[in-house]
């Protein structure tokens, strides 16, 4: 009876976006498979470490470009209903993955002699298309909600994609170990299912994604504290995403070609990262007690450094796996923190999500490009030392924000 009551409560509160939650889940499954498998696909087709980094970096560059355009033209875009935008994004993604699969098949059969440039072009469009997905997901889900209800909805959103983030990498690592085509076929299926799920979600009202009916009426002092925490989280998130860009592009190559681990070992590493991400999102979605806790922010930054060190010293498999577990914790906390502080009290939430995603993209782009370059020219461990240097610079930036412009340190645990 208790389970039945909770289920009825959930459907009453989230029934309008349940299909969207499922669409987000399958998008994350797709992303996990794609992230794990494509570095190995690029290498199998004759690509270098730099080209692996370039491939992933181009995906996020295309995404960042479209995010900037959507921010510039936000007043026009925000008037468009979110459902057709998301439907287009999920369907066009399936088309792009089909074309990527076609290029791989042609390359394996000797018809396409140099497939890497074609994959680069397709992944740029894939990145551009992503702007129709994640920022719109949050704008759709969070519309007309504030405070605890907003935190709850964002928590379900984070749980949806983090659950897919557990399954996708594990499946992708296993499949790419045996075939270059099967991961892409599975990713294509996940993308197609995501489209169907989005179609089943209730069409949002025209105001969804750009107008909150209950704007936060915070005092000036409280608002200043929110802005300071948002800026601190933005710096920390940016730095952590540089490290994530390094991990997602160069760690699979370090695993296989330097340490002798398998593709499925790397897939398991990302699965471990996904599990800890899920756990943190579960906690942050159920309670708001983590809001405005400065010591948690510093702990997350410390975990970034420990993750890099464990990868550098990780000759045995359990060490980088432990680092990836910490990676899931700091990524989830910084992601949830910045998302909450930037969306809370905002009217144009899809636009705020664009800024959130630009922060993510910029970090991953730098990590991907720099990681590939450093790996090719200075060895496969050099990108992680670069990550430690970036973290130190980020901590300096964090200290500056804590002192200016308010002229006082943030000391309170909550509002």
C-alpha positions as CSV (number, residue, x, y, z in Angstrom):
1,X,0.0,0.0,0.0
2,X,2.8,2.4,0.8
3,X,4.5,1.7,-2.5
4,X,1.2,2.2,-4.3
5,X,0.7,5.5,-2.5
6,X,4.2,6.8,-3.4
7,X,3.7,5.7,-7.0
8,X,0.4,7.6,-7.2
9,X,2.1,10.6,-5.6
10,X,4.9,10.5,-8.2
11,X,2.5,10.2,-11.2
12,X,0.4,13.0,-9.9
13,X,3.5,15.3,-9.6
14,X,5.5,14.1,-12.6
15,X,3.0,12.3,-14.9
16,X,3.2,15.1,-17.4
17,X,6.9,14.6,-17.9
18,X,7.3,10.9,-17.2
19,X,7.9,10.2,-20.9
20,X,10.5,13.0,-20.9
21,X,12.3,11.4,-18.0
22,X,12.4,8.1,-20.0
23,X,13.7,10.0,-23.1
24,X,16.4,11.6,-21.0
25,X,17.4,8.1,-19.6
26,X,17.8,6.7,-23.1
27,X,19.7,9.7,-24.3
28,X,22.1,9.1,-21.4
29,X,22.4,5.4,-22.4
30,X,23.3,6.6,-25.9
31,X,25.8,9.0,-24.6
32,X,27.5,6.4,-22.4
33,X,27.8,4.0,-25.3
34,X,29.1,6.7,-27.6
35,X,31.6,8.1,-25.1
36,X,33.2,4.7,-24.4
37,X,33.2,3.3,-27.9
38,X,34.3,6.1,-30.1
39,X,37.9,6.6,-28.9
40,X,38.5,2.9,-29.7
41,X,36.7,3.3,-33.0
42,X,38.9,6.2,-34.0
43,X,42.0,4.3,-33.0
44,X,40.9,1.2,-34.9
45,X,40.3,3.3,-38.0
46,X,43.9,4.6,-37.9
47,X,43.5,7.8,-35.8
48,X,46.1,9.2,-33.4
49,X,45.7,10.2,-29.8
50,X,45.3,13.8,-30.9
51,X,42.5,12.9,-33.3
52,X,40.7,11.1,-30.6
53,X,40.9,14.3,-28.5
54,X,40.0,16.3,-31.6
55,X,36.9,14.2,-32.3
56,X,35.5,14.6,-28.8
57,X,36.5,18.2,-28.7
58,X,34.7,18.9,-32.0
59,X,31.5,17.4,-30.6
60,X,31.6,19.8,-27.7
61,X,32.7,22.7,-29.9
62,X,29.7,22.3,-32.1
63,X,27.5,22.1,-29.0
64,X,29.1,25.2,-27.5
65,X,28.7,27.1,-30.8
66,X,25.0,26.3,-31.0
67,X,24.6,27.2,-27.3
68,X,26.1,30.7,-27.9
69,X,23.8,31.2,-30.9
70,X,20.8,30.1,-28.9
71,X,21.8,32.6,-26.1
72,X,22.1,35.4,-28.6
73,X,18.7,34.7,-30.1
74,X,17.1,33.5,-26.9
75,X,14.2,35.9,-27.1
76,X,13.0,34.3,-30.3
77,X,13.8,30.7,-29.4
78,X,12.1,31.0,-26.0
79,X,8.8,31.6,-27.7
80,X,8.9,28.2,-29.5
81,X,7.2,25.3,-27.7
82,X,9.9,23.0,-26.3
83,X,8.4,19.7,-27.4
84,X,8.9,20.0,-31.2
85,X,12.5,21.2,-30.5
86,X,13.3,18.2,-28.4
87,X,11.5,15.9,-30.9
88,X,13.7,17.3,-33.7
89,X,16.8,16.9,-31.6
90,X,16.2,13.2,-30.8
91,X,15.2,12.3,-34.4
92,X,18.1,14.1,-36.0
93,X,20.6,12.6,-33.6
94,X,19.4,9.1,-34.7
95,X,20.0,10.1,-38.4
96,X,23.6,11.3,-37.5
97,X,24.4,8.1,-35.7
98,X,23.1,6.1,-38.6
99,X,25.5,8.1,-40.9
100,X,28.4,7.5,-38.5
101,X,27.7,3.8,-38.6
102,X,27.6,3.9,-42.4
103,X,31.0,5.5,-42.5
104,X,32.4,2.8,-40.2
105,X,30.9,0.0,-42.3
106,X,32.4,1.6,-45.5
107,X,35.8,2.0,-43.9
108,X,35.8,-1.6,-42.7
109,X,35.0,-2.8,-46.2
110,X,37.8,-0.7,-47.7
111,X,35.4,1.6,-49.6
112,X,36.1,4.7,-47.5
113,X,39.9,5.0,-47.3
114,X,40.1,8.0,-45.0
115,X,37.0,7.9,-42.7
116,X,38.3,10.2,-40.0
117,X,37.4,13.6,-41.7
118,X,33.9,12.3,-42.4
119,X,33.5,11.4,-38.7
120,X,34.7,14.8,-37.7
121,X,32.0,16.5,-39.9
122,X,29.3,14.3,-38.5
123,X,30.3,14.8,-34.9
124,X,30.3,18.6,-35.3
125,X,26.6,18.4,-36.4
126,X,26.0,16.0,-33.6
127,X,27.3,18.6,-31.2
128,X,25.2,21.4,-32.7
129,X,22.1,19.2,-32.5
130,X,22.7,18.6,-28.7
131,X,21.5,22.2,-28.1
132,X,18.0,20.9,-28.9
133,X,18.2,18.4,-26.1
134,X,19.8,19.0,-22.7
135,X,19.0,22.8,-22.2
136,X,15.5,22.1,-23.4
137,X,15.1,19.1,-21.1
138,X,15.7,21.3,-18.0
139,X,13.6,24.2,-19.3
140,X,10.7,21.8,-19.8
141,X,11.0,20.0,-16.5
142,X,11.6,22.9,-14.2
143,X,9.0,25.3,-15.5
144,X,6.7,26.8,-12.8
145,X,8.6,25.2,-9.9
146,X,10.6,26.8,-7.2
147,X,12.4,25.9,-3.9
148,X,12.0,22.3,-2.7
149,X,9.7,21.4,-5.7
150,X,12.4,22.7,-8.1
151,X,15.1,20.8,-6.3
152,X,13.0,17.6,-6.4
153,X,12.3,17.9,-10.2
154,X,16.0,18.6,-10.9
155,X,16.8,15.6,-8.7
156,X,14.6,13.3,-10.8
157,X,16.1,14.8,-14.0
158,X,19.6,14.1,-12.6
159,X,18.7,10.5,-11.6
160,X,17.2,9.8,-15.0
161,X,20.4,10.7,-16.9
162,X,22.8,9.3,-14.3
163,X,21.0,5.9,-14.4
164,X,21.5,5.8,-18.1
165,X,25.1,6.9,-17.4
166,X,25.6,3.7,-15.4
167,X,24.2,1.3,-18.1
168,X,25.6,3.0,-21.2
169,X,29.3,2.8,-20.5
170,X,29.2,-0.8,-19.3
171,X,27.3,-1.9,-22.5
172,X,29.5,0.2,-24.7
173,X,32.8,-1.1,-23.3
174,X,31.7,-4.7,-23.7
175,X,30.4,-4.2,-27.3
176,X,33.3,-2.3,-28.6
177,X,35.7,-5.0,-27.3
178,X,34.1,-7.4,-29.9
179,X,32.9,-5.1,-32.7
180,X,33.1,-1.6,-34.0
181,X,29.5,-1.6,-35.4
182,X,27.5,-3.1,-32.5
183,X,28.0,-0.1,-30.1
184,X,26.7,2.3,-32.8
185,X,23.8,0.0,-33.6
186,X,22.8,-0.1,-29.9
187,X,23.3,3.7,-29.6
188,X,21.1,4.2,-32.6
189,X,18.4,2.1,-31.0
190,X,18.6,4.0,-27.7
191,X,18.3,7.3,-29.6
192,X,15.2,6.1,-31.5
193,X,13.6,4.9,-28.3
194,X,14.3,8.3,-26.7
195,X,12.4,10.0,-29.6
196,X,9.4,7.7,-29.0
197,X,9.4,8.5,-25.3
198,X,9.6,12.2,-25.9
199,X,6.6,12.0,-28.2
200,X,4.6,10.4,-25.4
201,X,5.3,13.3,-22.9
202,X,2.6,15.9,-22.5
203,X,3.1,19.0,-24.6
204,X,4.3,21.8,-22.2
205,X,2.5,25.1,-22.0
206,X,3.8,27.9,-24.1
207,X,5.4,29.5,-21.0
208,X,7.4,26.4,-20.2
209,X,11.1,27.0,-20.2
210,X,11.0,30.8,-20.1
211,X,8.7,32.0,-17.4
212,X,8.5,31.0,-13.7
213,X,5.1,31.7,-12.1
214,X,6.6,32.0,-8.7
215,X,9.8,34.0,-8.9
216,X,12.1,33.9,-5.9
217,X,11.7,37.0,-3.8
218,X,15.0,36.9,-2.0
219,X,16.4,39.7,0.1
220,X,19.4,41.5,-1.3
221,X,21.8,39.8,1.1
222,X,20.4,36.3,0.3
223,X,20.6,37.0,-3.4
224,X,24.2,38.1,-3.1
225,X,25.1,34.9,-1.3
226,X,23.4,32.9,-4.1
227,X,25.4,34.7,-6.8
228,X,28.7,34.1,-4.9
229,X,28.0,30.4,-4.6
230,X,26.9,30.2,-8.2
231,X,30.2,31.8,-9.3
232,X,32.2,29.5,-7.0
233,X,30.4,26.5,-8.5
234,X,31.0,27.8,-12.0
235,X,34.7,28.0,-11.6
236,X,34.9,24.6,-9.9
237,X,32.6,23.0,-12.6
238,X,34.7,24.5,-15.4
239,X,37.9,23.1,-13.9
240,X,36.4,19.7,-13.2
241,X,35.1,19.5,-16.8
242,X,38.6,20.1,-18.1
243,X,39.6,17.0,-16.1
244,X,36.6,15.1,-17.4
245,X,37.5,16.0,-21.0
246,X,40.9,14.6,-20.4
247,X,39.5,11.4,-18.8
248,X,36.9,10.8,-21.5
249,X,39.3,11.2,-24.4
250,X,42.7,10.0,-23.1
251,X,42.0,7.5,-20.3
252,X,40.7,4.8,-22.6
253,X,43.9,5.0,-24.6
254,X,46.0,4.9,-21.4
255,X,44.0,1.9,-20.2
256,X,44.5,-0.2,-23.4
257,X,47.8,0.9,-25.0
258,X,49.9,1.8,-21.9
259,X,48.5,-0.2,-19.0
260,X,47.2,-3.2,-20.9
261,X,43.6,-3.1,-19.6
262,X,40.7,-4.0,-21.9
263,X,38.0,-1.8,-23.4
264,X,35.5,-3.4,-21.0
265,X,37.7,-2.4,-18.1
266,X,37.4,1.2,-19.2
267,X,33.6,0.8,-19.7
268,X,33.5,-0.5,-16.1
269,X,35.5,2.5,-14.9
270,X,32.8,4.8,-16.4
271,X,30.1,2.6,-14.9
272,X,31.7,3.1,-11.5
273,X,31.7,6.8,-12.1
274,X,28.1,6.6,-13.1
275,X,27.1,4.7,-9.9
276,X,28.7,7.3,-7.6
277,X,27.1,10.0,-9.7
278,X,23.7,8.4,-9.3
279,X,24.2,8.1,-5.5
280,X,25.1,11.8,-5.2
281,X,22.2,12.9,-7.3
282,X,19.9,10.7,-5.2
283,X,21.1,12.5,-2.1
284,X,21.0,16.0,-3.6
285,X,17.5,15.4,-5.0
286,X,16.0,14.3,-1.7
287,X,17.3,17.1,0.5
288,X,18.3,20.7,0.3
289,X,20.6,20.6,3.3
290,X,23.6,20.7,1.0
291,X,22.7,24.2,-0.2
292,X,25.2,26.9,0.7
293,X,27.7,24.6,2.4
294,X,31.2,25.9,1.5
295,X,33.1,22.9,2.9
296,X,31.3,20.6,0.5
297,X,32.5,22.8,-2.4
298,X,36.1,22.6,-1.2
299,X,35.8,18.8,-0.7
300,X,34.6,18.4,-4.3
301,X,37.6,20.3,-5.6
302,X,39.9,18.2,-3.4
303,X,38.4,15.1,-5.0
304,X,39.3,16.4,-8.5
305,X,43.0,16.4,-7.5
306,X,42.9,13.0,-5.8
307,X,41.2,11.6,-9.0
308,X,44.1,12.9,-11.1
309,X,46.7,11.5,-8.7
310,X,45.1,8.1,-8.6
311,X,45.1,7.8,-12.4
312,X,48.8,8.9,-12.5
313,X,49.8,6.3,-9.9
314,X,47.3,3.7,-11.0
315,X,49.3,0.8,-12.3
316,X,46.8,-1.6,-10.7
317,X,43.2,-1.5,-11.9
318,X,41.6,-0.7,-8.6
319,X,43.4,2.6,-8.3
320,X,42.0,4.3,-11.4
321,X,38.7,2.7,-10.6
322,X,38.8,4.5,-7.2
323,X,39.7,7.7,-9.0
324,X,36.7,7.3,-11.3
325,X,34.4,6.7,-8.2
326,X,35.6,10.1,-6.8
327,X,35.1,11.6,-10.3
328,X,31.5,10.6,-10.2
329,X,31.1,12.3,-6.7
330,X,32.7,15.6,-7.6
331,X,31.1,15.8,-11.0
332,X,27.6,15.1,-9.7
333,X,27.9,17.5,-6.8
334,X,29.3,20.4,-8.8
335,X,26.8,19.8,-11.6
336,X,23.8,19.7,-9.2
337,X,25.1,22.7,-7.3
338,X,25.7,25.0,-10.3
339,X,22.4,23.9,-11.9
340,X,20.5,24.7,-8.7
341,X,22.1,28.1,-8.1
342,X,21.8,29.3,-11.7
343,X,18.2,28.1,-12.1
344,X,16.8,29.1,-8.7
345,X,14.6,32.2,-9.0
346,X,15.3,32.5,-12.8
347,X,12.6,33.4,-15.3
348,X,14.3,32.2,-18.5
349,X,15.3,28.8,-17.3
350,X,16.2,27.2,-20.6
351,X,18.5,30.2,-21.2
352,X,20.1,29.7,-17.8
353,X,20.6,26.1,-18.7
354,X,22.4,27.2,-21.8
355,X,24.9,29.1,-19.7
356,X,25.3,26.0,-17.5
357,X,25.9,23.9,-20.6
358,X,28.4,26.4,-22.0
359,X,30.4,26.1,-18.8
360,X,30.5,22.3,-19.2
361,X,31.3,22.5,-22.9
362,X,34.1,25.0,-22.5
363,X,35.8,22.8,-19.9
364,X,35.4,19.5,-21.9
365,X,36.7,21.2,-25.1
366,X,39.9,22.4,-23.4
367,X,40.4,19.1,-21.7
368,X,39.9,17.1,-25.0
369,X,42.1,19.3,-27.2
370,X,44.8,19.8,-24.7
371,X,44.7,16.2,-23.5
372,X,45.2,14.8,-27.0
373,X,48.0,17.2,-27.8
374,X,49.9,16.6,-24.6
375,X,49.4,12.8,-24.9
376,X,50.9,12.7,-28.4
377,X,53.8,15.1,-27.6
378,X,54.7,14.5,-24.0
379,X,53.4,11.0,-23.1
380,X,50.1,9.6,-22.0
381,X,50.4,10.7,-18.3
382,X,51.1,14.4,-19.1
383,X,47.3,15.3,-19.5
384,X,46.7,14.4,-15.9
385,X,49.5,16.6,-14.6
386,X,48.0,19.4,-16.7
387,X,44.7,18.7,-14.9
388,X,46.4,19.3,-11.6
389,X,47.8,22.6,-12.7
390,X,44.4,23.7,-13.9
391,X,42.9,22.7,-10.6
392,X,45.5,24.9,-8.7
393,X,44.6,27.9,-10.9
394,X,40.9,27.2,-10.3
395,X,41.5,27.3,-6.5
396,X,43.1,30.7,-6.9
397,X,40.0,31.9,-8.8
398,X,37.8,30.4,-6.1
399,X,39.6,32.4,-3.4
400,X,39.2,35.6,-5.4
401,X,35.4,35.1,-5.7
402,X,35.2,34.4,-2.0
403,X,36.8,37.8,-1.2
404,X,35.4,39.9,-4.0
405,X,33.1,41.7,-4.7
406,X,31.3,41.2,-1.3
407,X,34.5,42.0,0.7
408,X,33.8,39.2,3.1
409,X,34.2,35.5,3.2
410,X,31.2,33.2,2.9
411,X,30.9,31.6,6.3
412,X,27.2,30.7,6.7
413,X,26.1,27.2,6.3
414,X,22.7,28.1,5.0
415,X,20.4,31.1,4.3
